[in-house]
Amino acid sequence: MTTSIKKTAMELVLETKITLLCEGIIISQDLIEDLKRRGIQFNLGRKGGAGPAGGRYFKFSTGTLVSTPIWIDDHQDTTLIIQDILPTNEVIYTHKTQDDKILPKLFLLPVPHFYSKKTSDSIPYSKIALIHGDETLATTINQRCKYWRGDQQCKFCGIEFSLANGATTEIKTAAQLVETISEARKENSNFAKHLTLTVGTSSSPDKGIAQYIPILKILKSSFSEIQIHIQIEPMADKSWYKQAHDAGADTIGIHLEILDSELRNQICPGKSKISFSTYIEHWYEANRIFGKNQVSTFVITGFESNLEKFKTNLTQVIEAGAIPLITPARYIQGVQIRIPQTDSRNFSEIVRFAAQECKRVGLNPLKNKAGCIRCGGCSPINEAYAIIDSVD
């Protein structure tokens, strides 16, 4: 395949992935019932948990992953429609208004079978950890967050909703995670190639990072080949970064989420007490400990209307050494605020700009070892970077 043809294919996947991330995809209730009759398992994917994203994972034939919301029967701002899902898991889908629009091949990732099994202490594996995409095993080791006391939580987050509705357990132990990884790998050797561990912010000075240390040590001693990603907010004592790295963490996410300070006060009333400049300090320090390309931050789109200001703030993030995992704001069941839909054209412009800025300062998301950046299902930063990088 020539470079120009390859780039065209990559552009098509990027364009379609952006549409799926921003708009989601429609499936009819009739088709869902028909799939059940044909023995094809179908559900709407993750609807709760920490962070801004949820949905079902699909995979393009190029290997690119995408986590997309699924709407039943119709959705005003969604242009892609599932017509059928074949026994091979290939998704037959079309554009709502452009029947002849070329769309790349897309496959539904099946629900892992080990979810229906239980740990030795009789807890379903699906309540301990979930497969994100087709390689990442992810879990929240403590499902409580201090900001949920006094209505200080991030308004897009569902970390305690999933606990309240019984989809998960409050605390996950190292022993449970070792069991879950082993069971997942029995089913598929690609499962749990790398891990994402997150935690609700605790009221202790370490913000919860101390909870990672014993778990990291046990996981690394049990599976030395697995790369591990952790997530935390800035804490007073930066020496925790080295302790976490020495215990076995390979990459880290220090998540700012909302770039504009005024908006962050409204949407993240608890976390907004930590200044943008403090995040910058911590990104620099984390780079010193974890190394280049191993520090990231979630950046959520949809709330901010000033595109140029958004880009200016994004440049500061990237220049501080944090790879931005840019994802549209997405509704999670239980969230009370209106979640705006990100315009796909603006989103494309933002992601391409971020990729160019990463290239300019020498950051490469494709060299990230573990976690959300490596998975890439919730953000197209990897594909946008790959296209820019292929020009050289």
N, C-alpha and C positions, 0 to 999 in steps of 0.2 A: 504494500500500500504506500503510495507516494505521500510526502509530507503534507501537501495541499489537501489531498483526499482525507488523510487522517485528521487534519485540523477541522475540516468540514464536519466529519463524524463527531468529533469532540464538541464542536459548537452546537450541533443538533442535540446532543445529550445534555449539555449545559442549559440550553434554552428550555428543554422539556423538564429538566430537573427543577429549574427555577419556577416554572408554571406549577408543577406538582407541590413544591414547598409553599408557594404563596397562595394557591387556590385550592389545592386538594384535587380529588377525583370523585366522580359520581358513580354509584352502583345502584341498580334497582333492587327493591325488596324481592321482586319476582325472581331475579337472577340469583340472589342469595339462597332462596328456597330451592331453586333448581340445582345449584352447586351442592347443597346438602344432599339432595336426592342422588346426585352422581358421586357422592363420597368425597367431595373436595371441601376440606375444612376452611371456613372463612369467618374471620371476626374483624372488628374495626381497629384492633391494635390497642396500644397503651393509651389510657385516658386520664392518667394521674401521675403522681410521683414528683420528684424534685425537678425544678427547672421549667423552662417555657415550652418545651416540645413534647408532642405525643403523636401517635399515629401508627400506621402499619408500614413495614419495610418491604420495599420492592428493589429489584436489581436490574439494571440495564445489561444488555449482552456484552457491553464493554467492561463490565465489572463494577461500574459506578453504582453506589447505593443511594437510595432516597427514602426518607421517612415522610409519609404524606397523610394528611387527614382524609378520611373517606366520608362522603356524604351519601345518605340514602335517598334515592329517587330524584332529588334535584337540589341545586344550590345556586342562588342567583349569580354569584360571581365566579363560578367554576366552569371551565370550558372543556375539560376532558371527561370522557364517559367510558366506563368499562362495558364492553359489549358481551364479553365472555372470558372465561378462564379455562384453558385447556388442561388435560390431565398432566401435561408436562410443566404446568404452572405458568406457561406463557399467557400474558394478558393481552387480549384483543381489545384495543381501545381506539377511540376516535375523538376528533375535535368536534365540539358541539355545533359550530357554525362553518367550519372548513373541512368538509368531508374528504377532500383530496390532500389535506395537509400531511406531509411526511412526518412520521413519528418513529423514533427508534424502538427496537424490540425491548420489551419490558417483561419481567418475570416476578411473580408473587413469591416471597420467601415463606415457606411453610412454617407453621407453628411447631416448635420443637416438641418431640414426644416426651422428653424427660420432665416437662412441666407437670404432667399428670402423676408423676411418682413422688414419693416422700422421703425425707431425710430419716436417719435413724431415730430422731426424736419426733417423728410423725408430723413434720411440717412439709407441705408441698414445696417442691423445689422452686416453683414459680413465685413463691412468697419470699424466697431468699435472694434470688438473682434472675435476671432476664437476659436473653441474647438480643443485643442491638445489632441489626444488620445480620451478618452471617459469621462473624468472628469475635465480636466484642461481648464479653460477659460483664454486665453492669449491676451494681447494687448500691443502695443507700444504707450504710452500716448503722446509722442511728436516724430514725425517721422523725425525730422531734427537732424542732427549731425554735430557739428562744424568741424569735420575732413574731411567732404566732401567739405569744402572750401580749395582750394589749393592742391587738390589731396593728402590729408593726411589720407584718410579713410582706414580702414582695407580692404584688397584686396578681401576677401571672402564674404564681407557683402553686402546685398542688401537693406538696410533700406530705402534709398531714391529712389531706383528703383521702389519699390512698390507704393510709393507716386506719382512718375512721371507717372506711367501707370494707375493710377486711382483705384488701388485695395484697397486703404485705405484713411483716412483723416489725415491731419497734426496733429491736436490736438484732443484728446478725453477728454471729460469732465466727471466729477463724475456723473452727471445726466444721461448722455448717457450710462455709464457703469452700473449704477443701473437698468436702463431700459433693457439693454441687458441681464444682469444676470436674471432678472425677466422673460423675454421672453424665455430665454434658459431653465429655470427650469420648465416653463409651458409645454415644450415639453418633457423634461426628467429630473426627479428629481436628477439624477446623474450628470447632466451638472453643471459646475461651483462649484463643491465641493471645489475646491481651485483655486486660481488665480495666474497668472504670469503677473506682470507688468514690462515692461522695458521702457527705454527712450534713445533717442539719446543724446550724450554728448553735453551739452551746454557750451557756452563760459564764463558763470558765475563761480565764485570760487567754488560753491557747485556742479559743474559738471552736475546739473540737478536733484539732489536728493530733492531739495526744492519743485519741481513740484509734488512730490509724497504726500507731507504732507496733504494738504487739501483733496485730493482724498482718501487717506487711512482713514482719519477720517470719511468721509461720508460713505465709503463702510463698515467700521466696525460698524458704528451706524445703517446702514441699514441691514447688514447681519453679526451679531456678531459671527456666527458659522463658517464662511468661513475663512480659513487660507490663508494668502497672502504672495506671494514671490515678492521681488523687485530686480532689477539689477542695478548696478552702478559701475563706476570705482573709484579708490582712489581719494579723494579730500583732500585739505590742512587741513580742519577742521574736525577732527574725531568725534566731538560732534554730527555731523549730524546722525550718526548711532543710537544714543540713541533717537534723535528726531523722526527718522523714525520708530523705534521700538515702542516708546510710542504712536505714531499716529496710529499704527495698523499693521505694517509689522511683520510677524512671521519668515520669513527666508530671506536670502539675498545671491545673487550671485555677487561676485567681480571677473570679468572674465579676466584672463590673456591670455588665448587662445593659444598663441605660447610660448613654454617653452624656446627654445634656443634664447638667446639675439640677436645674429647676424641675425637670420631669422626673428625675431620679428621686427627688424629695417626695413627689406625689405617688410614684409607683412602687418605690422601695423605701418606705419611710424609716425602716430600721437600718438597713445597710447604707442609706444615703448619708448617715452620720460619719461615714468613712469618706474622706475627700478623694477626688480624682488624683491629686498629687501624691496621696498616700499609696494609691494603687500603683502609680508609676514607680515609686520607690521600691515597692515589693516586687514588681515585674523585673526590675533591674537586679535585685538581690536573688530572685529565683533563677534568673539566667546565669548568674555567677555560680550557683550550686548545681542546677540541673543541666546547664549547657544550652547552647544555641538551638533553636527550633523545638525546645521541649517545654516551653511556657506558653499558655494560651489563655484566652478569656472569651466567654460568651458575649456577643454583642447582638442585641435584639432590635429588629426594625419594626416599623409600623406606628410607633408612638410619636416619632419626631417628624416634623414637616419641613424643616430647613435643611435641604440636602447638602448645601455647601458647608454649613456649620457642622453637620454630621461628618463630612469628609475631613474637615480640619481636626476634629476630635479623634477621628479614626487614625489619622496620621500620627498623632501623639501616642496612641496605643501601640502602633506598630514600631515606631522609633524607640519605644521603651523595651522592645524585644518580645512583646506578646502577640502571638498569632491570633487574629480575631476569628472566632467561630461565629460567623454572621448567619443568623437564622430569623425568619419571620416570627413575630408574636403569634401565638396559637392558643386557642381556647382549650382549657382543661376543665373537666366537669367539676363544678363547685365554685369556680372563680366567679366573683360577683361583678367585676368591672367589665365594661365593654372592651373586647379585644379587637383592635382595628386590623383590617386586612391590608397587608403590604402590597402596594402596586408592583407588579412583576417587572415593569420597565425600570422603575426606580431601584428595585432590588438588584437587577442585573447591573445597573450602573455602579451601585455601591460595591458589589462583589468584585467586579472587574477593576475598579479603582483600588480596592484593598489588595488584590493580587499584584497589581502594578507596584504599589507601595512596598509590599513584602519583597518583591524582586529588587526594588531600588535599594532597600536597606540590607539586603542579603539574607532575609528570612525565607525558609522553604518549608511550607507545611507538609510536603511530601516526605520530608525526613523526620517527621514526628513519630515517636516510637509507640505510643499507646494512647488510648482514650478517644475522646470525641473527635479530635482532628484526624486521627488515623482512620476511624470509622467513616466519618464524612457523611453519614446519612442525613443529618439535620442541616447541613450547610454545603454550598457549592464552592467553597474557597479552594479546595483541592483541584477541581476541574478548571476553574478560572485561572489558577496559577499554572497548571499544566499547559493550557493553551498559550499563555503569555511566554512561558519558558520554551515552548516548541518553536517560537519565532527565531530564537537565537541559534 
